[in-house]
């Protein structure tokens, strides 16, 4: 997970596949699930949509047999949603994500709810629902969370929504803050995306 955060998804996939195998051999299903979902996101980073999709389905099936809180599968469901979104199935992705978010509003340990809300805002922008997107992005940014990636993704979603709404000054402020935070820690995987967002802001 640190390798992915440092911007090396290839190393991340290799390490996380080993982590999944070790956890499954040792009988630690929740650890295996955490590693499997993280591996799916690393595969998504590499553009391997089929592999990411399989990881999402496998992780969803894995938690189905465990006695976990209702929000536990959120990470796997958001992974699948991101695969659908990457394939251009934005409306279907939004429907799936809203269903997953409606299960519980409790902050999830395995995947930050803030990031899921940010992805929802991004999809609303893509669908032309600008007002809803701004509201969703503001909700994501306001949600208490300590995860660096989720904070950066939420700010970038807010910037995109504000830009779509014509509020370019506020959008640039959001993108600038996202980039500053992305650069401030070892979690540098979001730097490039934040730089592109800021550069594209008029």
C-alpha positions in Angstrom: 0.0 0.0 0.0 2.9 2.3 0.7 4.4 1.5 -2.7 1.1 2.5 -4.4 1.0 5.7 -2.3 4.6 6.4 -3.5 3.4 6.1 -7.1 4.7 2.6 -7.9 1.7 0.5 -8.7 3.7 -2.3 -10.3 5.6 -3.0 -7.1 2.3 -2.6 -5.2 0.6 -5.3 -7.2 3.5 -7.7 -6.7 3.6 -7.1 -2.9 -0.2 -7.1 -2.5 -0.6 -10.4 -4.4 1.9 -11.9 -2.0 0.0 -10.4 0.9 -3.3 -11.9 -0.3 -1.7 -15.3 -0.6 -0.1 -15.2 2.8 -3.2 -14.0 4.5 -5.4 -16.7 2.9 -2.9 -19.4 3.8 -2.8 -18.2 7.3 -6.5 -18.0 7.7 -6.9 -14.2 8.0 -9.8 -13.4 5.7 -10.2 -9.7 6.6 -6.5 -9.0 6.1 -6.7 -10.9 2.8 -9.7 -8.8 1.8 -7.9 -5.5 2.6 -4.9 -6.6 0.5 -7.1 -7.8 -2.3 -9.0 -4.5 -2.6 -5.8 -2.5 -2.4 -4.3 -4.7 -5.1 -7.4 -4.1 -7.3 -6.8 -0.3 -7.0 -3.2 -0.7 -7.9 -4.2 -2.7 -11.0 -6.7 0.1 -11.8 -3.8 2.5 -11.6 -2.0 0.5 -14.2 -5.1 0.5 -16.5 -5.7 -3.3 -16.0 -9.5 -3.0 -15.8 -10.2 -6.7 -16.1 -7.9 -7.6 -13.3 -9.3 -4.8 -11.1 -12.8 -6.0 -11.8 -12.0 -9.6 -10.8 -10.4 -8.3 -7.6 -13.6 -6.4 -6.8 -15.8 -9.4 -7.4 -13.5 -11.7 -5.5 -13.3 -9.3 -2.5 -17.1 -8.9 -2.5 -17.6 -12.6 -2.4 -15.0 -13.0 0.3 -16.7 -10.6 2.8 -20.1 -12.0 2.1 -19.3 -15.0 4.3 -18.0 -13.0 7.2 -19.8 -11.3 10.0 -18.8 -7.8 9.4 -20.5 -4.4 9.6 -22.7 -3.5 6.6 -20.3 -0.8 5.4 -17.3 -3.3 5.2 -17.7 -4.1 1.5 -17.6 -0.4 0.5 -14.0 -0.6 -0.7 -14.7 -3.5 -3.1 -17.9 -1.9 -4.4 -16.1 1.4 -5.0 -13.4 -0.5 -6.9 -16.0 -2.0 -9.2 -17.6 1.4 -9.6 -14.3 2.9 -10.7 -13.9 0.1 -13.3 -17.4 0.9 -14.7 -16.6 4.6 -14.7 -13.3 3.9 -16.6 -15.3 2.0 -19.2 -17.6 4.9 -19.7 -20.6 3.4 -17.9 -20.9 6.5 -15.6 -24.6 6.3 -15.0 -24.5 2.7 -14.0 -21.4 3.4 -11.8 -23.3 6.2 -10.0 -26.3 4.0 -9.4 -24.1 1.3 -7.9 -22.1 3.8 -5.8 -25.2 5.5 -4.4 -26.6 2.1 -3.4 -23.4 1.2 -1.6 -23.3 4.5 0.3 -26.9 4.2 1.3 -26.2 1.0 3.3 -24.6 2.9 6.1 -23.3 6.4 6.9 -20.8 5.1 9.4 -17.1 5.9 8.6 -15.5 2.7 7.2 -12.1 1.4 8.4 -11.2 -0.5 5.3 -12.0 2.3 2.8 -12.6 6.0 3.5 -16.2 7.1 2.9 -14.9 10.6 2.0 -13.2 9.1 -1.1 -16.4 7.3 -2.1 -18.3 10.6 -1.8 -15.6 12.4 -3.9 -15.9 9.8 -6.6 -19.7 10.4 -6.6 -19.1 14.1 -7.1 -16.8 13.3 -10.0 -19.4 11.2 -11.7 -22.1 13.9 -11.2 -19.8 16.3 -13.1 -19.4 13.8 -15.9 -23.2 13.5 -16.1 -23.6 17.3 -16.3 -25.3 17.5 -12.9 -23.2 20.5 -11.8 -25.2 21.7 -8.8 -25.4 18.2 -7.3 -21.7 17.7 -8.0 -20.7 20.8 -6.1 -22.9 19.9 -3.1 -21.5 16.3 -3.1 -17.9 17.5 -3.3 -18.4 19.9 -0.4 -19.9 17.1 1.6 -16.8 15.0 0.9 -14.4 17.7 1.8 -16.3 18.5 5.1 -16.3 14.8 6.2 -13.8 14.2 9.0 -11.0 11.9 7.9 -7.3 11.6 8.2 -6.5 9.7 5.0 -4.3 11.8 2.8 -5.4 10.3 -0.5 -9.1 10.8 0.3 -8.5 14.4 1.3 -6.7 15.1 -2.0 -9.3 13.3 -4.1 -12.1 15.2 -2.4 -10.4 18.6 -3.0 -9.8 17.7 -6.6 -13.5 16.6 -7.0 -14.5 20.0 -5.5 -12.2 21.8 -7.9 -13.7 19.9 -10.9 -17.2 20.6 -9.7 -16.6 24.3 -9.1 -14.8 24.6 -12.5 -17.9 23.0 -14.2 -20.0 25.5 -12.4 -17.9 28.4 -13.7 -16.4 29.3 -10.3 -12.8 29.2 -11.6 -11.2 31.1 -8.8 -12.6 28.8 -6.1 -11.7 25.8 -8.3 -8.1 26.9 -8.6 -7.9 27.3 -4.8 -9.2 23.7 -4.3 -6.8 22.3 -6.9 -3.9 24.2 -5.3 -4.7 22.9 -1.9 -5.0 19.3 -3.3 -1.6 19.6 -4.9 0.0 21.1 -1.8 -1.3 18.3 0.4 -0.3 15.7 -2.2 3.3 17.0 -2.2 3.5 17.4 1.6 3.8 13.7 2.5 5.3 10.5 1.1 1.8 9.7 -0.4 2.8 11.1 -3.8 0.7 9.0 -6.1 -1.9 11.8 -6.4 0.6 14.5 -7.3 0.5 14.0 -11.1 -3.3 14.0 -11.2 -3.4 17.1 -9.1 -0.9 18.9 -11.2 -2.9 18.1 -14.4 -6.1 19.4 -12.7 -4.5 22.6 -11.7 -2.9 23.1 -15.1 -6.2 22.6 -16.8 -8.0 25.2 -14.7 -8.6 28.3 -16.6 
